[in-house]
Amino acid sequence: MAYYYNDVSRTFSEYLLVPNLTRTDCLPGNIDLKTPLVKYKRGEEPSLALNIPFVSAIMQSVSDDKLAIALARCGGLSFIYCSQPIHQQAEMIKRVKRFKAGFVISDSSLTPEHTLKDVIELREKTGHSTIAITEDGTPATRLMGIVTSRDYRISRDPESKKVKEFMTPFSKLIVGKEGISLSEANDIIWDHKLNCLPIIDNNQNLLYLVFRKDYDEHKMNPNELLDLEKRFLVGAGINTRDYKERVPELVKAGADILCIDSSDGYSEWQKNTIEYIKQEYSGVKVGGGNVVDKEGFMYLVDAGADFVKVGIGGGSICITREQKGIGRGQASAVIEVAKARDEYYEKTGIYVPICSDGGIVYDYHMVLALAMGADFIMMGRYFARFDESPGKKIKLGNSYVKEYWGEGSDRARNWQRYDLGEGAKLHFEEGVDSYVPYAGRLQGNLEVTLNKIKSTMCSCGAITIEELQKNARISLVSSTSIVEGGAHDVILKENNF
């Protein structure tokens, strides 16, 4: 006879946090959002931790190297998507690890033989007014000069004018040499009143550009998530098909942690993958999932998972529940798995972090997920809205949107995630192709979200995530109380901007 769960499958929207005593030390400035990323023993510190409880989803439309850099700057982590050739994913990992805060790899480069027309078109495409002029137009070859908006006048110079005729040549540039520190580079910038300082190697090859404007930005990111060599941390998604070929290349590229990308993690495929990684690469950390109950959690923990992802069918672009009838309300899943995690910790002294993946609609849902026991949250739609995500920015009607598609959609062609051994094709879709409202840059939006989380935690009488999990008071809500919680019985004014 089938097993029946007696409890209703519930979502975050069915709960509210009840205020707790707000102590005098419960101030936003005192809130510590640091949280473990991988398992650890009682009395020890985790080898990897997040400075904010956010990771970005393993999705083509979300997590590439640009978003990984932007999120790591703010204290979170991205898992570079795996539904791409191995060498491309490895190259994205390398770009994140090569990036130095304040040291920018040029993505706006031309040759001396290009024309003013090329400069104008590149500037319109990238928005960058500083263009590195290199021997072959790629960002890592011999530096020949620099072009800025001060070097030409569109109203007077013909578009056919060669770059070599108006660029600032290398002989007149002030440059820094390989190995220079950011502090030394900034001193040169200030001493010589520069806006940009090229960094070159002994063969005059361009390595980085250091900009005056990035000095303040670096100071504004005290939560940067860095490894022991002061490089950004970055994760990588893997599948259960080509992991024997993919994992070695990702480890070689510098990935700090791996995570299996799957719609259903309670499988022997995942067990085999995790055990292989632990046997062949003992120091490599790997997360498993997704699961929605105690049995799935314990199966992956016994296999050796360093963290476990929770959630099936709750993502905004996921239609697994609609297509297959498989899944569980995200709140119910997190509550049960968190209880299993705590029981396992009491029994063994080993704490295995859990990641809530999906079901986030409003910012307060993030606090609920943490209060219910999640150590950190994986999000796709939230990050897909920002400039740094891979999706195209499109004008739709009177508004701007960004493309956002699921890994289970036909567009992603991510057969490795869903295939059951029948070949490289999708028989049906478990995700949709969609748009999300464009929101601008990641950092400013993330600051607003974090401020909301901190304010809510203060009302809950908690200044750490651990304290929130121990002391939060949570209430079920009725449909009418949800209506009561929003603006009601008034005529809202229209904002005319």
N, C-alpha and C positions, 0 to 999 in steps of 0.2 A: 504494500500500500504506500502511496506517495506520502512524503512528509509535508505537513502543513504548518506554516508559521502562524502563531496566534496573533502576534502584534501586527498592526497596520504598517505598511511600508511608507515611511514619512520623509518629507523634504525639509530643507532648512526654512522655507517660508511658513511652515507650520509651527515654528517655535519663536519665542522671544526671550531675551535675557532680562531677568529681574534684577533691579539694582541691588547691590550689596553696600555695606558701609564703605563710604569713600574716606579713607584716612587722609591725614594731612600730607603724607608723602606720596599720595596718588596724584601725581602731576605728570602731564605728557612728557616733560623733560626727563622724568625718572623712569619712564617705561623702557624696559630692555626686551627687544624682540628676538634676541639670539636664540637659536633652536638647533637641536642635533639633526644632522643629515644622515648619519650612519649609526649602526648599533655600537654599544659600548657596555662595559661591565660596571657594576655598581662601585662607586667610589673613584671611577676614572673619568676622564674627559673624552668625548668622541673625537676621533681623528679628523673628522670633517664636520663643520657646523655652518649654518647660515646666519647672517647678520639680520636678515628679515625673513619671515616665513613664507617666501614665495619662490616657486620655480616655474619656468615656462614649459608649456606642453610640447611633446615630441611631434611636431606638426610642420609640414612644408610651409604653411601660411603663417607660422609663428616664429619658430626657433632656428634662425641662422646665426652667423657670426656677429652681425651687427647688433641684433637684439641681445645676444649673449654678452657682448661688451657693455652695452647700455645697462643691462640688468645687474651685472657683476659690479659695475660702478656704484650701484645703489645698495648692494649687499645681498642680492639674490643670485640665482643660478639658472642657466638655460641648459636644456638637453637638446643638442643639435639633432635635427631629425635624421632618421636612418633610411627613409624611402627615397634613396638616391644612391648612385654608384659609390663604392667604398672610398675611392680616391678623392671624390669631391667632398664627402663628409670629413675625411681626414684633413683635407686642406682647410676647411672651415675651422676645425679644431686648432690647427697650427696658427691661423690668423689671430684667433683669440689669445693664444699663449704668447705669440710674438708681440701683441699689442702692449704698449707700456702707457700708463696713465700720463697723458701730456705728450707722448710720442706718437704721432699719427702717421700711418702708412698712407702715402698719397694715392687717392683714387681719381685724381684729376691731372692727367699728364698728356703732354703732346711732344712732338719733335720740333726742331728749329725750322723744318720745311713746311710745317702746317701754316695756315693763314689766319688772319684776324677773324674770318668767318668761322673757322673751326673753334677758335677761342670763345666767340660769342655763343655758339651752339653748345659747347661743353659747359659754359657757365650757366646757360639756361637749363641744361639737363641736370646738373649737380647742385647748382646754387653756390658753387665755390668761386670766389673771386681770385684766389691764389692758385696758379697752375704751374706745376713743375715741368720744366722743359728738359727732357732726357734724350739720350742718343737715339733710342728707338721708340720712344713714346710710352714705354712701360715704366712702372714706378720704381723699379729696382736696378736700373742701369745708370750709366755715366751721366751725371748732372751737368747740363750745358747752360742752364740759366733759369730764371723765374719770371713769370708774367703776373702782374697784378693789375687792378683796374686803373692804376696811376700811369701805366705804361702806354696807354692808347686812348684815343678819343674817337668814339664811333661816328661823331658828326663830321670829323675831318679826315680820318684815315680810311682808305679804301679797304673793302673786305678781302681783296686779293693780296694785301700786304703780308709778306712773310713774317713769321714769328721771330726769326733771327734778326730782323730789322728793328724790332722795338722791344724785345725782351731785355731784362737786366742780365748781362752775361755773367758767367761763372767768375770771371776775373774781378768783377766788382761786387761779388756777394761776400757777405760775412757768414761763415759756416761753422758748425761744431763738428768735432770728430767722434767716431764710434767709441763708445764707452763713457761718454760724458753723462753726468747725472742731470736729472731734471732741474735741480737747484742751480747747477752751473749754467745750464742752457738758459734758464730764466734770467740769470745775472747778465749774460751776454745780451739778451733781448732788451733788458732795461738800460744797460750801459750804452748801447748803440741805438736806442729808440727804434727798435725793429718791431714789425708786426708778425714776422715769421722767420724762424731760424732753421735752415736745412741741416740735417745731420748726415754726414757722408763717411764712407770707409776709406781705407788707404788708397784705393783705386778710383776714388772720386765717384763711386756708385752711391746713389741716393738711398738712404736707409729710412729716415723719418723726417717729418716736419714738426717743429714745435711752434705753437702759436701763442701770442701774448694773451689772447682771450681765454686760452685753456688753463692759465695759471689759477684764475679765480675759480674755474669749474672744478679743478682738482681739489682746491681747498674746501669746496662745498660738498665733497663726497667722503666724509670720514668713515662711512660704513663699507667702503670698497671691500669686496670679497677676494682676498689674495692668498696665494700659496706662499711657501717659505722663501721663494725666490722673487717675491713681490710681483708675480704674474697673476692675471685674473684666473679664477677657477672656472672650469667649464665642464659640463657633462655631455654624454653622447648616448643617443638611443641605439638599441640593437634589436634584432629580431631573432626568432628561434630557428631560422633557416640557414643563413650564411654566417652565423656567429664565429665559426672556426676560421673563416677568412677575414671577417670584419674586425673582430676584437683585436688581433695583433696589430693591425694598422692604426686603430684608434688609440691604443695604448702607446704605440710608438709616436704618434702625433702629439701626445701629451694630455689626453683626456683624464680628468681627475676622478671621474666616477661614471659608471655605465648604468643604464636602466632599460629593462626589456619593455618594448612597446607592444602591447597586446590588449585586445578588447576583453579577453578572459584569461586570467593568469593562473587559474586553478587547473593546471594541466601538466602532464608528464613532459611536454615540450619544454616548459619553463624549468622544471626540476633538472632536466638533462643539461640545459644551457647554463644554469647557475652552477651546478656541480662541475661542469667542464671548466668554467672560468676559475673557480676556486682551486681546482686541481692544477691547472696549467699556469695560472697567474695569481698566486696566493695573496699578493698584496693589493690586487685590484678590487675596488668596491663596486657592488652591483645591486641594484634594486629590482624587485619583481612586482608583478601585478598585471591586471587589476583583479581584486577580489572584493567580496561584499559580506563575508561572514567569517566566523571563527575558524571553520575548517579550512577555508582557502588561505587564511593568514598563517595558520600553523603549518600547512603544507609547504609554503614558501620559506618560512623561518627554518624548518627542519632541513630544507634543501641548502640553506646557507645565505639567504637574502640579507643584505645589509639594511634595507628598508623595504616597506611594502606599500604599494599604491592601492587606494580604496576607491571603488566607484565603477559601476557599469551602466551606461545608458543615460547618464545625467548631463553630459555636455550639450551645449546649445546647438551644435551641429550633428549630434549623435542620434541616430534613429534605430539603435539596436533593439530597444524595447518595443518599438513599433513594428519592426521587421521580424524579430525572433521571439518576442515575449520574454526576453531574458534581462535581468537586472534587479535593482532594488533602489528604493528611495535613498538619496545620498545621506540624509541624516541618520536613518536607521542603520545603514551600512557602517558609517563612522562610529556610531555609538557601540555597536557590537564588536567591531574589530578593536577599538580602543580598550574595551573591557578585556578582550583576549590578550592584548599586548600587556596590560597591567598585571594580569594573572601570570603570564609567562615571566614577567620581570620579578614578581614576588617569589616565584618558584625557582628560577635559575640565576637571578641577579644580572641578567642580560637584558638591556633595554633596546628594543627594536623600533625605531621611529616609524610612524605611519604618515602617508601623504594622502590628503583628500583631493581627489581628482574629479572635477565636474560638479554641477549643481549650484555654482555660484552665480547669482543674478544681481544681488545688491552687495554693497561693501559690508553691511552688517552680517551677511552670511559668512564672511571670512572669519569674523570673531566667533560666530556660532560654531563653525567647523573646528576652530582651535579649542574653544571651551568644551566641545564634545570629545576632544581627545586627539585631534590631528596635530602633528608636530609641525607640519608645513603644508602648503596648498599648491597644487599644480593648476595653472589656468591657461586657456587658449584664447577664448574670445576677448578676455580682458587685455591681453598683450597684442592681439592682432590689430587693435585700433590705432596703434601708435606709428609714428614715422619710421621707427627702427625695424618694424616687422617686414617680412618679404612681400606681402601682398601689395598689389597696385592700388594707388589712390585714384579714385574715379569720382567725377561729378555726376550725381544722380538726382535729377530735378534741380532743386535749389540748394542741395546739401552735398557735402563730400563724404564718401564712404571708402572703405578699404575691403578688398576681396578677402574672404575667409572660407576655407573649405576643409572638410573633415578628412582624416586619413582613411576613413571607410568609404569615401566618395569615389566615383569612377575617375574623377579628375586626378586624385592623388595616385591612383594606380598602385596602391600599397598592398599588393596581393600577399606579401610575406606576412602581413599582420593578421590576415583573415583566412588565408588558404589552409585547407586541411590535407594538403599533400596531393592535390589534383592538378596543379600546374599554375602558371603565371597568369591568372585571370580572376576577375571578380564575377561570381554568378549573380550577385545582387548587392546593392549598396547598403552600407550601415552608417553612412554620413551624407550630408548635403553640401552643395556648393552655394555660398551665400555672400552677403555683404554685412559689414558692421559699421556703425557710425564712426567716422574719422575723429580722433580725439587730440591729435598733435603729438608733442614729444612725450616720451615715457617718463622722464624724471619729474616734470611738473605734475602730471596726473598721479604718479605714484606717491608723491609727497602728500597730496590731498587724501588719498586712500589711507596712508599710514597715519595721518593725523586723526582721521575718523576712528581707526582701530585703537589708537592710543587713548582717545577721549572715551570710547566705549569701555575700554579696560579700566580706566579710572572709575567710571560709574559702577563697575563690577568689583571694585576694591582689590584690583590686582595690578602689579607692576611688572610681572613676568608671565610668560606663557604657562609655565609650570604652575604658578599660583592661580592663574585663571582656570586651569583644568581642575584644580583641587577645590576652588571656592565658588565657581560660577553657579548661579541659580537660574534654571531654565524652565520656562513654562510653555505648555502647548497652547495654541491659540485657535479660536473659532474663525470661521469665514467672515463673520460680522465684525470681529475685533480687528481683522486685517483691514477692512474698509475703514474702520474708525481710526486706524493708525495713520492714514494719509489725509490729505486735504479733502474736506467734505462739507457739504451744506453751505458752500460759499461760491461766488462767481469769481473765478480767477482772472486777474488782469493779464492781458497779452503783453509780452515783452517786445518792444519795438527797438531793435538795435540796427 
